[in-house]
Amino acid sequence: MGSCGLSEEERAHLLPLLRNAQWVEVVGRDAIYKEFIFKDFSQAFGFMSRVALQAEKLNHHPEWFNVYNKVQITLSTHDCGGLSQRDISLATLIDQASLM
């Protein structure tokens, strides 16, 4: 992993916080994943729109998949070859956007 990735110390501190927020580590890949369920497609799409605006501000974009009311999101920093602080920041913003 490049120097922009999370250090072991950062991982030891941050990954438990992400797990507490229901983010899971992707098996076989240095990434985190979370699934969001909404009332309907309109709410799911509104959530995706809020996330898209925040992602643009960070210049960091999620991998995501949407069917009807479900949005699945995977975060990893391709430039770093794995998790970085940018993923942690975006995960926090995504969780906040899901509560709106």
Buried (B, 14 or more C-beta within 10 A) or exposed (E): EEEEBBEEEBBEEBBEEBEEEEBEBBEEEBBBBBEBEBEEEEBBBBBBEBBBEBBEEEEBEBEBEBEEBEBBBBBBBEEBEBBBBBBBBBBBBBBEBBEE
